[in-house]
């Protein structure tokens, strides 16, 4: 079993929010480079390189650095498993807030995979980081 790597949009948002942890995987001009095969001595500008963390590393970074918790909840309905995602964080008003992924009609959104739910939660958690932090 391997940890899931984040998608490009998530990696870009993480960089924009200050994520600068060295990873074995990255994107180079939007192309995925995996297993650390990118040799930075090729002369590529560092601005073209985007670190690509695993979902679990980014989840931990959000929790430990920004006090933002991303939680995936397993639900069962009629013998089928599905997932929901929530994000808890401290707001600008210093209040604990909880966000849940919802459908357009307001119902909680269901995901068929844990990883898809976590990816959306990570993106939402990153959006909660205050610019001045």
MODELLER restraints for C-alpha pairs under 7 A, 6 or more apart:
rsr = mdl.restraints
at = mdl.atoms
rsr.add(forms.Gaussian(group=physical.xy_distance, feature=features.Distance(at['CA:3:A'], at['CA:54:A']), mean=5.95, stdev=0.5))
rsr.add(forms.Gaussian(group=physical.xy_distance, feature=features.Distance(at['CA:3:A'], at['CA:55:A']), mean=6.94, stdev=0.5))
rsr.add(forms.Gaussian(group=physical.xy_distance, feature=features.Distance(at['CA:4:A'], at['CA:54:A']), mean=5.51, stdev=0.5))
rsr.add(forms.Gaussian(group=physical.xy_distance, feature=features.Distance(at['CA:4:A'], at['CA:55:A']), mean=5.79, stdev=0.5))
rsr.add(forms.Gaussian(group=physical.xy_distance, feature=features.Distance(at['CA:5:A'], at['CA:52:A']), mean=6.66, stdev=0.5))
rsr.add(forms.Gaussian(group=physical.xy_distance, feature=features.Distance(at['CA:5:A'], at['CA:53:A']), mean=5.92, stdev=0.5))
rsr.add(forms.Gaussian(group=physical.xy_distance, feature=features.Distance(at['CA:5:A'], at['CA:54:A']), mean=4.13, stdev=0.5))
rsr.add(forms.Gaussian(group=physical.xy_distance, feature=features.Distance(at['CA:5:A'], at['CA:55:A']), mean=5.70, stdev=0.5))
rsr.add(forms.Gaussian(group=physical.xy_distance, feature=features.Distance(at['CA:6:A'], at['CA:52:A']), mean=6.35, stdev=0.5))
rsr.add(forms.Gaussian(group=physical.xy_distance, feature=features.Distance(at['CA:6:A'], at['CA:53:A']), mean=6.20, stdev=0.5))
rsr.add(forms.Gaussian(group=physical.xy_distance, feature=features.Distance(at['CA:6:A'], at['CA:54:A']), mean=5.71, stdev=0.5))
rsr.add(forms.Gaussian(group=physical.xy_distance, feature=features.Distance(at['CA:6:A'], at['CA:55:A']), mean=5.52, stdev=0.5))
rsr.add(forms.Gaussian(group=physical.xy_distance, feature=features.Distance(at['CA:6:A'], at['CA:119:A']), mean=6.88, stdev=0.5))
rsr.add(forms.Gaussian(group=physical.xy_distance, feature=features.Distance(at['CA:10:A'], at['CA:123:A']), mean=5.77, stdev=0.5))
rsr.add(forms.Gaussian(group=physical.xy_distance, feature=features.Distance(at['CA:11:A'], at['CA:50:A']), mean=6.94, stdev=0.5))
rsr.add(forms.Gaussian(group=physical.xy_distance, feature=features.Distance(at['CA:11:A'], at['CA:51:A']), mean=6.74, stdev=0.5))
rsr.add(forms.Gaussian(group=physical.xy_distance, feature=features.Distance(at['CA:11:A'], at['CA:52:A']), mean=5.65, stdev=0.5))
rsr.add(forms.Gaussian(group=physical.xy_distance, feature=features.Distance(at['CA:12:A'], at['CA:50:A']), mean=6.98, stdev=0.5))
rsr.add(forms.Gaussian(group=physical.xy_distance, feature=features.Distance(at['CA:13:A'], at['CA:126:A']), mean=6.88, stdev=0.5))
rsr.add(forms.Gaussian(group=physical.xy_distance, feature=features.Distance(at['CA:14:A'], at['CA:126:A']), mean=6.41, stdev=0.5))
rsr.add(forms.Gaussian(group=physical.xy_distance, feature=features.Distance(at['CA:17:A'], at['CA:126:A']), mean=6.81, stdev=0.5))
rsr.add(forms.Gaussian(group=physical.xy_distance, feature=features.Distance(at['CA:17:A'], at['CA:129:A']), mean=6.89, stdev=0.5))
rsr.add(forms.Gaussian(group=physical.xy_distance, feature=features.Distance(at['CA:22:A'], at['CA:51:A']), mean=6.71, stdev=0.5))
rsr.add(forms.Gaussian(group=physical.xy_distance, feature=features.Distance(at['CA:23:A'], at['CA:51:A']), mean=5.84, stdev=0.5))
rsr.add(forms.Gaussian(group=physical.xy_distance, feature=features.Distance(at['CA:23:A'], at['CA:52:A']), mean=6.29, stdev=0.5))
rsr.add(forms.Gaussian(group=physical.xy_distance, feature=features.Distance(at['CA:23:A'], at['CA:53:A']), mean=5.77, stdev=0.5))
rsr.add(forms.Gaussian(group=physical.xy_distance, feature=features.Distance(at['CA:24:A'], at['CA:35:A']), mean=5.77, stdev=0.5))
rsr.add(forms.Gaussian(group=physical.xy_distance, feature=features.Distance(at['CA:24:A'], at['CA:36:A']), mean=4.38, stdev=0.5))
rsr.add(forms.Gaussian(group=physical.xy_distance, feature=features.Distance(at['CA:25:A'], at['CA:33:A']), mean=5.80, stdev=0.5))
rsr.add(forms.Gaussian(group=physical.xy_distance, feature=features.Distance(at['CA:25:A'], at['CA:34:A']), mean=4.65, stdev=0.5))
rsr.add(forms.Gaussian(group=physical.xy_distance, feature=features.Distance(at['CA:25:A'], at['CA:35:A']), mean=5.64, stdev=0.5))
rsr.add(forms.Gaussian(group=physical.xy_distance, feature=features.Distance(at['CA:25:A'], at['CA:36:A']), mean=5.26, stdev=0.5))
rsr.add(forms.Gaussian(group=physical.xy_distance, feature=features.Distance(at['CA:25:A'], at['CA:51:A']), mean=6.40, stdev=0.5))
rsr.add(forms.Gaussian(group=physical.xy_distance, feature=features.Distance(at['CA:25:A'], at['CA:52:A']), mean=5.20, stdev=0.5))
rsr.add(forms.Gaussian(group=physical.xy_distance, feature=features.Distance(at['CA:25:A'], at['CA:53:A']), mean=6.81, stdev=0.5))
rsr.add(forms.Gaussian(group=physical.xy_distance, feature=features.Distance(at['CA:26:A'], at['CA:32:A']), mean=6.05, stdev=0.5))
rsr.add(forms.Gaussian(group=physical.xy_distance, feature=features.Distance(at['CA:26:A'], at['CA:33:A']), mean=5.25, stdev=0.5))
rsr.add(forms.Gaussian(group=physical.xy_distance, feature=features.Distance(at['CA:26:A'], at['CA:34:A']), mean=6.56, stdev=0.5))
rsr.add(forms.Gaussian(group=physical.xy_distance, feature=features.Distance(at['CA:26:A'], at['CA:49:A']), mean=6.65, stdev=0.5))
rsr.add(forms.Gaussian(group=physical.xy_distance, feature=features.Distance(at['CA:26:A'], at['CA:50:A']), mean=5.39, stdev=0.5))
rsr.add(forms.Gaussian(group=physical.xy_distance, feature=features.Distance(at['CA:26:A'], at['CA:51:A']), mean=4.36, stdev=0.5))
rsr.add(forms.Gaussian(group=physical.xy_distance, feature=features.Distance(at['CA:26:A'], at['CA:52:A']), mean=4.35, stdev=0.5))
rsr.add(forms.Gaussian(group=physical.xy_distance, feature=features.Distance(at['CA:27:A'], at['CA:33:A']), mean=5.57, stdev=0.5))
rsr.add(forms.Gaussian(group=physical.xy_distance, feature=features.Distance(at['CA:27:A'], at['CA:49:A']), mean=5.82, stdev=0.5))
rsr.add(forms.Gaussian(group=physical.xy_distance, feature=features.Distance(at['CA:27:A'], at['CA:50:A']), mean=4.98, stdev=0.5))
rsr.add(forms.Gaussian(group=physical.xy_distance, feature=features.Distance(at['CA:27:A'], at['CA:51:A']), mean=6.45, stdev=0.5))
rsr.add(forms.Gaussian(group=physical.xy_distance, feature=features.Distance(at['CA:27:A'], at['CA:52:A']), mean=6.52, stdev=0.5))
rsr.add(forms.Gaussian(group=physical.xy_distance, feature=features.Distance(at['CA:28:A'], at['CA:48:A']), mean=5.70, stdev=0.5))
rsr.add(forms.Gaussian(group=physical.xy_distance, feature=features.Distance(at['CA:28:A'], at['CA:49:A']), mean=4.80, stdev=0.5))
rsr.add(forms.Gaussian(group=physical.xy_distance, feature=features.Distance(at['CA:28:A'], at['CA:50:A']), mean=6.40, stdev=0.5))
rsr.add(forms.Gaussian(group=physical.xy_distance, feature=features.Distance(at['CA:29:A'], at['CA:48:A']), mean=5.47, stdev=0.5))
rsr.add(forms.Gaussian(group=physical.xy_distance, feature=features.Distance(at['CA:29:A'], at['CA:49:A']), mean=6.79, stdev=0.5))
rsr.add(forms.Gaussian(group=physical.xy_distance, feature=features.Distance(at['CA:59:A'], at['CA:70:A']), mean=6.58, stdev=0.5))
rsr.add(forms.Gaussian(group=physical.xy_distance, feature=features.Distance(at['CA:59:A'], at['CA:122:A']), mean=6.59, stdev=0.5))
rsr.add(forms.Gaussian(group=physical.xy_distance, feature=features.Distance(at['CA:62:A'], at['CA:68:A']), mean=5.23, stdev=0.5))
rsr.add(forms.Gaussian(group=physical.xy_distance, feature=features.Distance(at['CA:62:A'], at['CA:69:A']), mean=6.79, stdev=0.5))
rsr.add(forms.Gaussian(group=physical.xy_distance, feature=features.Distance(at['CA:63:A'], at['CA:69:A']), mean=5.20, stdev=0.5))
rsr.add(forms.Gaussian(group=physical.xy_distance, feature=features.Distance(at['CA:67:A'], at['CA:89:A']), mean=6.32, stdev=0.5))
rsr.add(forms.Gaussian(group=physical.xy_distance, feature=features.Distance(at['CA:68:A'], at['CA:87:A']), mean=6.92, stdev=0.5))
rsr.add(forms.Gaussian(group=physical.xy_distance, feature=features.Distance(at['CA:68:A'], at['CA:88:A']), mean=5.84, stdev=0.5))
rsr.add(forms.Gaussian(group=physical.xy_distance, feature=features.Distance(at['CA:68:A'], at['CA:89:A']), mean=4.69, stdev=0.5))
rsr.add(forms.Gaussian(group=physical.xy_distance, feature=features.Distance(at['CA:68:A'], at['CA:125:A']), mean=6.37, stdev=0.5))
rsr.add(forms.Gaussian(group=physical.xy_distance, feature=features.Distance(at['CA:69:A'], at['CA:87:A']), mean=5.54, stdev=0.5))
rsr.add(forms.Gaussian(group=physical.xy_distance, feature=features.Distance(at['CA:69:A'], at['CA:88:A']), mean=5.20, stdev=0.5))
rsr.add(forms.Gaussian(group=physical.xy_distance, feature=features.Distance(at['CA:69:A'], at['CA:89:A']), mean=6.52, stdev=0.5))
rsr.add(forms.Gaussian(group=physical.xy_distance, feature=features.Distance(at['CA:70:A'], at['CA:86:A']), mean=5.92, stdev=0.5))
rsr.add(forms.Gaussian(group=physical.xy_distance, feature=features.Distance(at['CA:70:A'], at['CA:87:A']), mean=4.58, stdev=0.5))
rsr.add(forms.Gaussian(group=physical.xy_distance, feature=features.Distance(at['CA:70:A'], at['CA:88:A']), mean=6.70, stdev=0.5))
rsr.add(forms.Gaussian(group=physical.xy_distance, feature=features.Distance(at['CA:70:A'], at['CA:121:A']), mean=5.81, stdev=0.5))
rsr.add(forms.Gaussian(group=physical.xy_distance, feature=features.Distance(at['CA:70:A'], at['CA:122:A']), mean=6.55, stdev=0.5))
rsr.add(forms.Gaussian(group=physical.xy_distance, feature=features.Distance(at['CA:70:A'], at['CA:125:A']), mean=6.77, stdev=0.5))
rsr.add(forms.Gaussian(group=physical.xy_distance, feature=features.Distance(at['CA:71:A'], at['CA:85:A']), mean=5.71, stdev=0.5))
rsr.add(forms.Gaussian(group=physical.xy_distance, feature=features.Distance(at['CA:71:A'], at['CA:86:A']), mean=5.28, stdev=0.5))
rsr.add(forms.Gaussian(group=physical.xy_distance, feature=features.Distance(at['CA:71:A'], at['CA:87:A']), mean=6.25, stdev=0.5))
rsr.add(forms.Gaussian(group=physical.xy_distance, feature=features.Distance(at['CA:72:A'], at['CA:83:A']), mean=6.51, stdev=0.5))
rsr.add(forms.Gaussian(group=physical.xy_distance, feature=features.Distance(at['CA:72:A'], at['CA:84:A']), mean=5.67, stdev=0.5))
rsr.add(forms.Gaussian(group=physical.xy_distance, feature=features.Distance(at['CA:72:A'], at['CA:85:A']), mean=4.47, stdev=0.5))
rsr.add(forms.Gaussian(group=physical.xy_distance, feature=features.Distance(at['CA:72:A'], at['CA:86:A']), mean=6.47, stdev=0.5))
rsr.add(forms.Gaussian(group=physical.xy_distance, feature=features.Distance(at['CA:72:A'], at['CA:114:A']), mean=6.97, stdev=0.5))
rsr.add(forms.Gaussian(group=physical.xy_distance, feature=features.Distance(at['CA:72:A'], at['CA:117:A']), mean=6.63, stdev=0.5))
rsr.add(forms.Gaussian(group=physical.xy_distance, feature=features.Distance(at['CA:72:A'], at['CA:118:A']), mean=6.24, stdev=0.5))
rsr.add(forms.Gaussian(group=physical.xy_distance, feature=features.Distance(at['CA:73:A'], at['CA:83:A']), mean=5.55, stdev=0.5))
rsr.add(forms.Gaussian(group=physical.xy_distance, feature=features.Distance(at['CA:73:A'], at['CA:84:A']), mean=5.12, stdev=0.5))
rsr.add(forms.Gaussian(group=physical.xy_distance, feature=features.Distance(at['CA:73:A'], at['CA:85:A']), mean=6.07, stdev=0.5))
rsr.add(forms.Gaussian(group=physical.xy_distance, feature=features.Distance(at['CA:74:A'], at['CA:81:A']), mean=6.82, stdev=0.5))
rsr.add(forms.Gaussian(group=physical.xy_distance, feature=features.Distance(at['CA:74:A'], at['CA:82:A']), mean=5.97, stdev=0.5))
rsr.add(forms.Gaussian(group=physical.xy_distance, feature=features.Distance(at['CA:74:A'], at['CA:83:A']), mean=4.68, stdev=0.5))
rsr.add(forms.Gaussian(group=physical.xy_distance, feature=features.Distance(at['CA:74:A'], at['CA:84:A']), mean=6.57, stdev=0.5))
rsr.add(forms.Gaussian(group=physical.xy_distance, feature=features.Distance(at['CA:75:A'], at['CA:81:A']), mean=5.77, stdev=0.5))
rsr.add(forms.Gaussian(group=physical.xy_distance, feature=features.Distance(at['CA:75:A'], at['CA:82:A']), mean=5.38, stdev=0.5))
rsr.add(forms.Gaussian(group=physical.xy_distance, feature=features.Distance(at['CA:75:A'], at['CA:83:A']), mean=5.83, stdev=0.5))
rsr.add(forms.Gaussian(group=physical.xy_distance, feature=features.Distance(at['CA:76:A'], at['CA:82:A']), mean=6.31, stdev=0.5))
rsr.add(forms.Gaussian(group=physical.xy_distance, feature=features.Distance(at['CA:82:A'], at['CA:110:A']), mean=6.10, stdev=0.5))
rsr.add(forms.Gaussian(group=physical.xy_distance, feature=features.Distance(at['CA:82:A'], at['CA:111:A']), mean=5.64, stdev=0.5))
rsr.add(forms.Gaussian(group=physical.xy_distance, feature=features.Distance(at['CA:82:A'], at['CA:112:A']), mean=5.11, stdev=0.5))
rsr.add(forms.Gaussian(group=physical.xy_distance, feature=features.Distance(at['CA:82:A'], at['CA:113:A']), mean=6.85, stdev=0.5))
rsr.add(forms.Gaussian(group=physical.xy_distance, feature=features.Distance(at['CA:83:A'], at['CA:110:A']), mean=5.53, stdev=0.5))
rsr.add(forms.Gaussian(group=physical.xy_distance, feature=features.Distance(at['CA:83:A'], at['CA:111:A']), mean=4.96, stdev=0.5))
rsr.add(forms.Gaussian(group=physical.xy_distance, feature=features.Distance(at['CA:83:A'], at['CA:112:A']), mean=6.37, stdev=0.5))
rsr.add(forms.Gaussian(group=physical.xy_distance, feature=features.Distance(at['CA:83:A'], at['CA:113:A']), mean=6.62, stdev=0.5))
rsr.add(forms.Gaussian(group=physical.xy_distance, feature=features.Distance(at['CA:83:A'], at['CA:114:A']), mean=6.03, stdev=0.5))
rsr.add(forms.Gaussian(group=physical.xy_distance, feature=features.Distance(at['CA:83:A'], at['CA:117:A']), mean=6.50, stdev=0.5))
rsr.add(forms.Gaussian(group=physical.xy_distance, feature=features.Distance(at['CA:84:A'], at['CA:109:A']), mean=6.34, stdev=0.5))
rsr.add(forms.Gaussian(group=physical.xy_distance, feature=features.Distance(at['CA:84:A'], at['CA:110:A']), mean=5.37, stdev=0.5))
rsr.add(forms.Gaussian(group=physical.xy_distance, feature=features.Distance(at['CA:84:A'], at['CA:111:A']), mean=6.31, stdev=0.5))
rsr.add(forms.Gaussian(group=physical.xy_distance, feature=features.Distance(at['CA:84:A'], at['CA:117:A']), mean=6.28, stdev=0.5))
rsr.add(forms.Gaussian(group=physical.xy_distance, feature=features.Distance(at['CA:85:A'], at['CA:100:A']), mean=5.99, stdev=0.5))
rsr.add(forms.Gaussian(group=physical.xy_distance, feature=features.Distance(at['CA:85:A'], at['CA:101:A']), mean=6.04, stdev=0.5))
rsr.add(forms.Gaussian(group=physical.xy_distance, feature=features.Distance(at['CA:85:A'], at['CA:117:A']), mean=5.64, stdev=0.5))
rsr.add(forms.Gaussian(group=physical.xy_distance, feature=features.Distance(at['CA:85:A'], at['CA:118:A']), mean=6.62, stdev=0.5))
rsr.add(forms.Gaussian(group=physical.xy_distance, feature=features.Distance(at['CA:85:A'], at['CA:121:A']), mean=5.91, stdev=0.5))
rsr.add(forms.Gaussian(group=physical.xy_distance, feature=features.Distance(at['CA:86:A'], at['CA:98:A']), mean=6.81, stdev=0.5))
rsr.add(forms.Gaussian(group=physical.xy_distance, feature=features.Distance(at['CA:86:A'], at['CA:99:A']), mean=5.47, stdev=0.5))
rsr.add(forms.Gaussian(group=physical.xy_distance, feature=features.Distance(at['CA:86:A'], at['CA:100:A']), mean=4.37, stdev=0.5))
rsr.add(forms.Gaussian(group=physical.xy_distance, feature=features.Distance(at['CA:86:A'], at['CA:101:A']), mean=6.54, stdev=0.5))
rsr.add(forms.Gaussian(group=physical.xy_distance, feature=features.Distance(at['CA:86:A'], at['CA:121:A']), mean=6.46, stdev=0.5))
rsr.add(forms.Gaussian(group=physical.xy_distance, feature=features.Distance(at['CA:87:A'], at['CA:98:A']), mean=5.60, stdev=0.5))
rsr.add(forms.Gaussian(group=physical.xy_distance, feature=features.Distance(at['CA:87:A'], at['CA:99:A']), mean=5.06, stdev=0.5))
rsr.add(forms.Gaussian(group=physical.xy_distance, feature=features.Distance(at['CA:87:A'], at['CA:100:A']), mean=6.48, stdev=0.5))
rsr.add(forms.Gaussian(group=physical.xy_distance, feature=features.Distance(at['CA:87:A'], at['CA:121:A']), mean=6.39, stdev=0.5))
rsr.add(forms.Gaussian(group=physical.xy_distance, feature=features.Distance(at['CA:87:A'], at['CA:125:A']), mean=6.20, stdev=0.5))
rsr.add(forms.Gaussian(group=physical.xy_distance, feature=features.Distance(at['CA:88:A'], at['CA:96:A']), mean=6.94, stdev=0.5))
rsr.add(forms.Gaussian(group=physical.xy_distance, feature=features.Distance(at['CA:88:A'], at['CA:97:A']), mean=5.60, stdev=0.5))
rsr.add(forms.Gaussian(group=physical.xy_distance, feature=features.Distance(at['CA:88:A'], at['CA:98:A']), mean=4.35, stdev=0.5))
rsr.add(forms.Gaussian(group=physical.xy_distance, feature=features.Distance(at['CA:88:A'], at['CA:99:A']), mean=6.35, stdev=0.5))
rsr.add(forms.Gaussian(group=physical.xy_distance, feature=features.Distance(at['CA:89:A'], at['CA:96:A']), mean=5.69, stdev=0.5))
rsr.add(forms.Gaussian(group=physical.xy_distance, feature=features.Distance(at['CA:89:A'], at['CA:97:A']), mean=5.44, stdev=0.5))
rsr.add(forms.Gaussian(group=physical.xy_distance, feature=features.Distance(at['CA:89:A'], at['CA:98:A']), mean=6.59, stdev=0.5))
rsr.add(forms.Gaussian(group=physical.xy_distance, feature=features.Distance(at['CA:90:A'], at['CA:96:A']), mean=4.52, stdev=0.5))
rsr.add(forms.Gaussian(group=physical.xy_distance, feature=features.Distance(at['CA:90:A'], at['CA:97:A']), mean=5.96, stdev=0.5))
rsr.add(forms.Gaussian(group=physical.xy_distance, feature=features.Distance(at['CA:91:A'], at['CA:97:A']), mean=6.28, stdev=0.5))
rsr.add(forms.Gaussian(group=physical.xy_distance, feature=features.Distance(at['CA:100:A'], at['CA:108:A']), mean=6.99, stdev=0.5))
rsr.add(forms.Gaussian(group=physical.xy_distance, feature=features.Distance(at['CA:101:A'], at['CA:108:A']), mean=6.06, stdev=0.5))
rsr.add(forms.Gaussian(group=physical.xy_distance, feature=features.Distance(at['CA:101:A'], at['CA:109:A']), mean=5.52, stdev=0.5))
rsr.add(forms.Gaussian(group=physical.xy_distance, feature=features.Distance(at['CA:102:A'], at['CA:108:A']), mean=4.31, stdev=0.5))
rsr.add(forms.Gaussian(group=physical.xy_distance, feature=features.Distance(at['CA:102:A'], at['CA:109:A']), mean=4.57, stdev=0.5))
rsr.add(forms.Gaussian(group=physical.xy_distance, feature=features.Distance(at['CA:103:A'], at['CA:109:A']), mean=5.18, stdev=0.5))
rsr.add(forms.Gaussian(group=physical.xy_distance, feature=features.Distance(at['CA:111:A'], at['CA:117:A']), mean=5.76, stdev=0.5))
